[in-house]
Amino acid sequence: MSVVASIKQAAAEAVQALYQQPFTAADVSVNTTKPEFEGEYTIVVFPFTKFSRQKPEETATAIGTWLAEHHPALVAGFNVVKGFLNLSVHDQFWTGFVQDAHHNTSVGQQPANGKKVMVEYSSPNTNKPLHLGHLRNNFLGFSVSEILKANGFEVVKANLVNDRGIHICKSMLAWQLFAHGDTPESTGKKGDHLVGDYYVHFESILRDQAEPIISRVLEGNFGDFEGEQVEKLIKLHTALNKPEFKANVEKAEKLRHDIKALARTASAETKDVISRIEKGDFSDFEGEEKARAKSLHQELTPAIKGDEEKAGKIHDDIKELARNRTEIMQQAKIMLQQWEAGNPEVRALWQTMNSWVYEGFEKTYKRLGIDFDKMYFESNTYLLGKDVVEEGLRKGVFFKKADNSVWIDLTADGLDEKLVLRGDGTSVYITQDIGTARLKYDDYHMDQSIYVVADEQNYHFKVLKLIMQKLGEPSADGIAHLSYGMVELPHGRMKSREGTVVDADDLVEEMVSTAAKYTEELGKVKDFTEEELRELYETIGLGAMKFFLLKVDPKKKMVFNPEESIDIHGFTGPFIQYSHARIRSILREFSAEDLAALATYRHKDALLPMEKELIKINEQFGEVLAEAGREMSPSVIANYAFLLAQTFNSFYAKKENGKYTYSVRDAENEDKRKLRLQIASLTANTIRQAMKFLGIRVPERM
């Protein structure tokens, strides 16, 4: 039983004994004691005063006295600060823990709880290779799966591959028109990269063909369109050219230009400076430039920014209409229709190009250490859901409109009406997701189905869960969306259409190369073989990338900085990996017999402050792991692993009077040497387990 669980149980016993009240451990609130007070853990006493009918201080004193008397092996002493009871845990509790746990290589692992969870992540498209955004998704999905496993869940890792649709046809058509029979073998390219190149090529041609159409629309010429599209374009063109609106948009453009020019005078990181000016932070400037920044900020009023945003939306609508009228987009749509009709030639090309992509994906997944238990493919699931919609119509969950389209009214739930089937009987995304959700449940009957998808789809998953609940589907209440923020690079957001996406494979190569460069500069790997060095650089590079992407709360957007992620002195994976290697180096100084003898050793003397602190942090790992599972947040473990490594480094390096206070090799006596060996072994095992749950390996030496 953990120290927190032990304290809660003992406190519940105290309340029952002192006040004859039925009280359970779950009703007791225990926190870590604040640094300015004596003790390790604090019980919040206020809830007990309604039973004691005494002041909080008196109640805390009574409970503390009872605990010290009846649980002397747990509570060595206490102090009271207002309504808070601060407990000092007995040294023998800590030394008992370190004796039992120091050799446990499965620290934190919980027994099976009988519950099954599916975690769906990755979900790539087969028209391009995995990129930086996919990396955060994959690392989150894999890590959460491992964390849930460690908490006793049976976990099914699933991947729904988006292998059909117009975006796939774009790559296929471009290859058909321009590849001249190129294959991964003939070009020496990974299959996913080859296919991705043709997606970018398609978008380049599409952009070239769309630009003159867009120009004609902006000039008021709608001759490329007909019917309802002309009416829509007239409305968009009219809105765009209203005098006041147009003046505001032009003013916004000029102000943006001036702000950018001013930002350049302050820093090369213009994006960050512009962001601060937008927020009313002018700390990058002084004197006249500061006054100018304030003036520009004030001129860029909410009304002007609002019109600027509306203009952007209008331009996007015009752009999309123009793209759909291009010759190459019309050809892609014909190819999609042929695919859906089962055209043998189109299907054969689709299977060939997808096979190239799958082979490329597999290489990337293997290098990243990512795996799956079940693969689903959109080509097999996109027609699912239609039968469920028909069932919902019969139940009255859905309704039909005059054009035969099928909808659900969610206005009573604070949302809106949602289309679930088009008037021509074709599916929309939600149709497929409804059917796939049922399929997944039929396959596994899991208690929870977790979707790892970016926060752009928050609304979609609210709708999906509500629809499944209204349909009475057994999987409904278990649907959970692990929403995460998008990842940007220091120079801004990536765009697949424009080919500015950073491929995962390229980023991994960059990280491994950077790891090699930094490690060689440290000059501590002269006795490594070439194979050992390759393994080490891979471990450090991937570890740096995974840790950096996982240490941030999933809900937050983030900027991935490769250089910062690999700094061995920062809040990084390599710092923790180096700490582990340092501990393993200490342990290698002792024989196997010395380490085996620790199993029967229990320290009897008092603990020094940092000995106790390091044992305490190690003991908290079980609670940290449980919290990470509840929150579905690997960042909880990442932050813990850094704290543990940081604390050990302080422990290892602390000096008094020129001597290392907590030396293992030169300990003041044999008992202290054994205790510190136990602490070092325990810390190495805990770090290794924590990093394992993040999907990160730790080297034995660096």
Secondary structure as UniProt FT lines:
FT   HELIX           3..19
FT   HELIX           25..27
FT   STRAND          30..32
FT   TURN            35..36
FT   STRAND          41..44
FT   HELIX           46..48
FT   HELIX           49..52
FT   HELIX           56..70
FT   TURN            72..74
FT   STRAND          75..81
FT   TURN            82..83
FT   STRAND          84..89
FT   HELIX           91..101
FT   TURN            102..103
FT   TURN            105..108
FT   STRAND          116..120
FT   TURN            126..127
FT   HELIX           132..150
FT   TURN            151..152
FT   STRAND          154..162
FT   HELIX           166..178
FT   TURN            180..181
FT   HELIX           184..187
FT   HELIX           191..218
FT   TURN            219..220
FT   TURN            223..224
FT   HELIX           228..240
FT   HELIX           243..266
FT   HELIX           270..278
FT   TURN            279..280
FT   TURN            283..284
FT   HELIX           287..299
FT   HELIX           302..324
FT   HELIX           327..340
FT   TURN            341..342
FT   HELIX           344..368
FT   STRAND          374..377
FT   HELIX           378..381
FT   TURN            382..385
FT   HELIX           386..395
FT   STRAND          399..400
FT   TURN            402..403
FT   STRAND          406..409
FT   HELIX           411..413
FT   STRAND          417..421
FT   TURN            423..424
FT   HELIX           429..444
FT   STRAND          448..454
FT   HELIX           455..457
FT   HELIX           458..471
FT   TURN            474..475
FT   HELIX           476..478
FT   STRAND          479..484
FT   STRAND          487..489
FT   TURN            490..491
FT   TURN            496..499
FT   HELIX           504..522
FT   TURN            526..527
FT   HELIX           530..550
FT   TURN            554..555
FT   STRAND          558..559
FT   HELIX           562..565
FT   TURN            568..569
FT   HELIX           573..588
FT   HELIX           592..596
FT   HELIX           597..600
FT   HELIX           609..619
FT   HELIX           621..631
FT   HELIX           634..653
FT   STRAND          655..656
FT   TURN            657..658
FT   STRAND          659..660
FT   TURN            661..662
FT   TURN            665..666
FT   HELIX           670..693
FT   TURN            694..695
//
